[in-house]
Every structure is written in structure tokens, then in C-alpha cells.
Amino acid sequence: MSNVAVFDVAAESSGALSILHSFYDKAKNDEQHTWVFIVSKIDLQATSNIKVVKYPWVKSHGFIGCILIYS
């Protein structure tokens, strides 16, 4: 079993959000991988193979917010 990270703190509406939900729907049916969704304000439900990490403040801090996540 391998890990897959989806880092999408920019998705809030329209196209980006649709793509994020598409990945999420595929991940729900994929028991061969452990998925980690890193998002800002979007509500996704954690499951047995999906972990959701939320950083709601990252968009208001821009690039500095991304650096703070990794430090």
C-alpha cells in the first residue's frame, strides 16, 4: 500500500473544486492506497483510506503560508 498526497489549498470554487472532488471520489473507491488531502477551507470527509488535513489560514498568507506548512 502506497501513499498519495493531494495538495490543493487553492481549490475553493468552480474548476479547481470540481477537479478536487473528482480526485476525492476516485480515492474513496481506491483501497490500495492511503490518500492524504491537504486543503484550505474545503470540507472533505475522512475515511478508512483518506486523511484530510486542513489549513484554512494558508490562502490569506499566500506563499508564506505554504512555507509555514513545511516548517
C-alpha positions as CSV (number, residue, x, y, z in Angstrom):
1,M,0.0,0.0,0.0
2,S,1.4,3.3,-1.0
3,N,0.6,6.9,0.0
4,V,-0.8,9.6,-2.3
5,A,-0.8,13.2,-1.3
6,V,-3.2,15.7,-3.0
7,F,-2.0,19.2,-2.1
8,D,-4.8,21.6,-3.2
9,V,-5.0,24.6,-0.9
10,A,-6.2,26.8,-3.8
11,A,-9.4,25.0,-4.6
12,E,-12.5,26.9,-3.4
13,S,-14.8,27.1,-6.3
14,S,-15.6,26.2,-10.0
15,G,-13.0,24.2,-11.9
16,A,-10.4,23.7,-9.2
17,L,-13.0,22.4,-6.8
18,S,-14.5,20.1,-9.4
19,I,-11.1,18.5,-10.0
20,L,-10.5,18.1,-6.3
21,H,-13.9,16.4,-5.9
22,S,-13.2,14.1,-8.8
23,F,-9.9,13.0,-7.2
24,Y,-11.7,12.6,-3.9
25,D,-14.4,10.4,-5.4
26,K,-11.8,8.2,-7.1
27,A,-9.9,7.9,-3.8
28,K,-13.0,6.8,-1.9
29,N,-13.1,3.7,-4.1
30,D,-9.3,3.0,-4.0
31,E,-8.5,0.7,-1.1
32,Q,-5.0,0.0,-2.5
33,H,-3.6,3.4,-1.5
34,T,-3.7,5.7,1.5
35,W,-4.7,9.2,0.4
36,V,-3.9,12.5,2.2
37,F,-5.8,15.5,1.0
38,I,-4.2,18.8,2.1
39,V,-6.8,21.6,1.6
40,S,-7.6,25.1,2.9
41,K,-11.3,25.6,3.6
42,I,-13.0,22.7,1.7
43,D,-14.9,20.2,3.8
44,L,-14.0,16.6,2.9
45,Q,-14.8,13.6,5.0
46,A,-12.0,11.4,6.2
47,T,-12.5,7.6,5.6
48,S,-10.5,4.5,6.3
49,N,-8.1,5.2,3.4
50,I,-8.4,9.0,3.3
51,K,-6.9,11.5,5.7
52,V,-7.9,15.2,5.4
53,V,-5.6,17.9,6.6
54,K,-7.0,21.5,6.7
55,Y,-5.0,24.7,6.7
56,P,-7.8,27.4,6.5
57,W,-5.3,30.2,7.0
58,V,-2.9,29.3,4.2
59,K,-4.7,31.3,1.4
60,S,-4.6,34.5,3.4
61,H,-0.9,34.2,3.9
62,G,0.0,33.3,0.3
63,F,3.4,31.8,-0.4
64,I,4.5,32.4,3.2
65,G,1.6,30.1,4.3
66,C,3.0,27.3,2.1
67,I,6.4,27.8,3.8
68,L,4.8,27.6,7.2
69,I,3.1,24.3,6.4
70,Y,6.5,22.7,5.6
71,S,8.4,24.2,8.5
